[in-house]
Amino acid sequence: MNSQTDSLQPDPLQPDAPKLDPGTDIGHVHLKVADLDRALSFYQQTLGFELTGRLGDQAAFVSAGGYHHHIGLNTWESRGGSPPPRGTTGLYHVAIRYPTRAALARALRALIARRYPIEGAADHAVSEAIYLHDPDGNGIELYWDRPRESWPVAADGSYAMVVEALDPDDLLAAADEDAPAAPDRAATPA
């Protein structure tokens, strides 16, 4: 052991290592931004989040579906700042999970319509993902999970995730797959 922190590292072979309750999830993330209004414009107008609260010009909270907030945006330590340079540690990206492939396809369609720069796309066998950065340089992954029963499993029992090309045209073709059917006007009495 070379440092005091080395002695604090848990031994993964210890049977008493803590385990998270399987119902545990990531509730929200706070992102440092330079310009709160610019960030809100992106998260609301480009991605479609709803504003659920605001603390003046210091912080704002956005969500999908009425949750108190999935993403907090704040300028507490970053007002007017610039993104961290490449080669530094920190958050790689925030992953925003869509409920269906069609919902992800509609998000991709909206990005294309707004000519927002897309930096990559991948098929991970367990999910399909689109990658971009927000105006402050925070990495964003937009994705949907395939049904768990279809996730490939390796011989050792781990999930056999991959990084393969995602066909954006095939994804876009799914944009209206779960759209509600139009009412049958012929069957409706006048």
N, C-alpha and C positions, 0 to 999 in steps of 0.2 A: 504494500500500500504506500503510495507516494504522497497522498494528501489526505487531509481530514475528511474531505467529501467522499473519497474512495471508501472509507470505513463505514459510511452511511448508506452505501448502495445495498439494496436487499438482495439476498441470495435467491435466485429463481428456483433453486432446488429445495428450498425450505418448505415443508408442508404447511406451515402456518402463515404463508404469504396471504395478504388480504385479497379477497375476491369481491368484485362489485356485484350488487344485486342485479339480476338480469333485466330489471325494469329501468335501470339507469340509462339516461340519454343526455345528449348535449342540449341544453335548453336555449342558450343564446350566446352570441359572441359580440364583443365590443371592438370596433375598429377605430383607430386613430385616423382622422382626416384633417386636411389643411383648410378646407372651405366647406362648412356645413351645408350651405344652400346648394353648392355644386354636387356634393355627395347625395343629398336628398333628391335632387333632380334625377340622378342616375338610378338610385334604388327605387324611386317611385315611377318615373316616366319610362325608364328603359327596362327594368325588371318587373315592375308592377306591384311592389310592396305598398302597403298602406301605412301612413303615418299614424302612430298610436299615442305619441307624446313628444313633448319638446321642452327642453330646459333652456329657454332663451336662445342665444347664439352659441351655446356651449355644447349641447348634446341633443340628439333626436333619436327616437325609437321607431322602428318599422317592423311590420309583421305581415304574415299571410293568414287569412282565416280567423282574425279576431284575437289571436294570442297577444299577450301584453307586449312582447317584443321578441323577435328572433335575432334582430341585428340592432345593436346600439352604435351610433355614430357619434364620436366626440372630438372636440378640439382642445381638451384639457392640457395635453402635452404636445400638440401638433399644429396649432393654428399657424397658417402660413408656411408650414414646413414642407419638406420634400420627402419622397419615399426613401427608405433605407437603400443603400447601394447593394448591388449584387455581391454575393460572397459573404453576407452577414447572416447571423441567425435571426430567427423570428418565425412568424406564422407564414407558411407556404401558400395556403389558400383556405378559403371558407367554402365548404361544399353545401350547396343548396339542393336538397332532394325534392324532385317533383313526383307526384303520386302515380303518374302514368307516362308511358312513352309518348302518347299524344300531347300531354301537357308540356313535356320537354321539347317536342317538335314545335309547338306554338311559341315557346320561348325563343327557340332558334329563329323561327320566322320573324319574330318581333325584332331581334337583334339585326337580322339582315335588312329588314325594312328601314331601320334607323341607321344603317350602314355603320354599326358599332363594330370595332375591330375584334375579331375572334382569333385567338392565338393557337388554338388546337382543338382536336376532338379525338376521342378514343373509345374503342370498345374494350371493356375490361372483363368480358365474359359474365361477370356478375352484374354489370351495369354498363350504361352508355353515358358518355360525359362530353361536355363542351367546356373549353377553358378560355378565360379572358381576364382582364384586369379592370378594376374600377378606376375612376379618374385620379385616385390617390396612389395607384400602383398596388393596391391590395389584390392578391390573386383570388379569383372566383372560379369555382367549378359548379356548373349546372349539370345535374345528372338525374337519372331514374334508375332504381334497382329492378333487375329482372326478378321474377318470383323466386323466392329462396330455394324451392325444390328443383329449380333448373340450374343452380350454381354448380359449376364443375368442382369435383373434389379430387385432390391428389391422393396418391397411395398412402401418404402419412396422415390423412384426415384433414389437412388444411385445405382452404379454398384455392383452386388453381386459377388465380387471377392472371390476366395477360394485359398487354398494351398493344392493341391492334388498331388498324385504321378503321375509322367510323365513316360510313358512307352518308354524307349529309343529305343527299337527295332521297335516299331510302328513309332516313329519319323524317324529313319534311313531308313525305308521302303519308306519314302516320298522323299528321296534325289534326285531322278531323275524325279520327277513328272513334273517339269516345264522345263526340258531339251529340247532344240530344236530338232525337229524330223530330222532324217537323210534324206538326199535327196533321192527321189525315182529314183534309178539308171535305172530301167526298162523304165521309162517314158522319160529319157534324151536321145536325139538323139546322136548317136556316131559320 
